[in-house]
Amino acid sequence: MTFSIQLTAVDWLAMFGHFLSLSLLAVGGAITTAPDMHRYLVLDKAWMTDAQFVSSIALAQAAPGPNVLFIALIGWNLGLNAGGWAFGLMSALLALLGTLIPSTTLTFAATRWGHRNRERRSVRAFKQGMAPIVIALLIATGWVLTAAHTDTRHDWPLWLLTAVATIVVWRTRIHLLWLLGLGALLGAFGLV
């Protein structure tokens, strides 16, 4: 479902700048920035719908390849809303470059420095301290994806599935792809 929006060059630059800034917050992967992308693109700017945002993430997560594909799909949907496939390609490229340039540069520099200084107490403490932050960001992403449905009385199976999947990932060694497959089957049968 697409709808028509009008974006100026300033809007495109603002979107690119927002993705640039989010890139530096993508601790634990780009998916951890999804809640703020949702806030910016859907709630604040109304450049895309909840359904477009959630389906962009779901489709990218189901597809083989890197996790960051959802950013290209979000950009693509935004571009389609702004005027067609040419805008879709441009927007997907802007979103990907905005996300990849800062984080790639910072990751490369920090990894080289961290490897050279891996025995320092501060480096070890930083690694241990980042684990709860990454977990919290992933929980926030799960919340946004689960809360995208508006009828909570009928969507309790979705909430239950999210909670069970979280606990299974946390407490077992079951591979995440099995849980994704189970979620897909439950969705295909209309149970969630």
PECORRA-V603999 format. One record per helix or strand of 3 or more residues. SS is the DSSP state (~ for helix, > for strand). FROM is the first residue (numbers start at 1). TO is the last residue. If there is no record, write none. Layout:
BEGIN
SS/FROM/TO, SS/FROM/TO
END
This chain:
BEGIN
~/9/23, ~/30/44, ~/50/62, ~/69/82, ~/85/116, ~/121/147, ~/156/171, ~/176/188
END
